[in-house]
């Protein structure tokens, strides 16, 4: 018997790169201080689907730039437990060109699997996408 059949078509898109900047707010070397992250996403119709969008901020080289971690928490969280209160622990301020101050639906953060000490990845979940965002972490 032959059980092979076409089940559908899968199209995988690689999103285009976009302009992103990181600004340090401290002038003293080695000082712990907030950082400003600013970026502008590409405006392509295929990425403007209704529903939630996730912004993932990764720190791949913790020896060069390590986030301070969520305020008041040393535990990592996951998508299933993403809440707005988690956003308040990692984002000091957020601004968007169209929305003024966009409210994320929720946030979660994960530690570095090698050391377990530093937070390597932050994820913010939005109801819809914004084109230009600036945030202070």
C-alpha positions, 0 to 999 in steps of 0.5 A, spaced: 500 500 500 502 507 498 500 512 504 504 518 501 499 524 499 500 531 499 498 534 505 499 542 504 505 547 502 509 550 507 513 556 506 519 559 510 520 566 510 527 569 513 525 576 515 529 581 513 535 585 517 533 591 520 536 597 523 538 596 531 542 601 536 544 600 543 546 606 547 549 605 553 547 611 559 553 610 563 560 614 561 564 610 567 567 604 564 564 597 568 559 601 571 552 598 571 547 602 568 541 602 564 541 601 556 537 604 551 535 599 545 532 602 539 530 599 532 525 600 526 522 593 523 521 592 516 514 594 514 512 588 509 505 585 508 507 578 510 509 580 517 503 584 518 499 578 520 494 579 526 495 576 532 501 576 537 508 578 535 514 577 540 520 581 540 526 577 543 532 580 545 538 576 546 545 577 549 549 572 546 556 575 548 555 575 556 562 577 557 561 583 553 554 585 555 550 582 560 543 584 562 542 586 570 536 581 570 529 582 572 528 586 578 526 583 584 527 576 581 532 571 580 528 565 577 527 564 570 520 564 566 517 561 560 512 563 555 506 559 559 507 564 565 508 570 561 505 576 564 505 584 564 508 584 571 514 580 568 515 586 563 515 591 569 521 587 572 526 588 565 523 594 562 524 601 565 520 605 559 518 603 552 516 608 546 513 606 540 512 611 534 505 610 533 502 608 540 506 612 544 507 607 550 505 600 547 503 595 553 506 588 552 501 582 553 506 579 557 514 578 558 518 572 560 526 571 561 531 565 561 538 564 564 544 562 560 544 554 560 551 554 561 552 558 567 545 559 570 547 565 573 546 571 567 539 572 564 541 571 556 534 572 553 528 577 554 522 576 550 516 581 550 509 579 547 505 584 543 498 584 540 500 587 534 507 590 531 510 597 531 515 600 526 519 604 531 521 602 538 525 605 543 526 601 550 530 602 556 532 596 560 
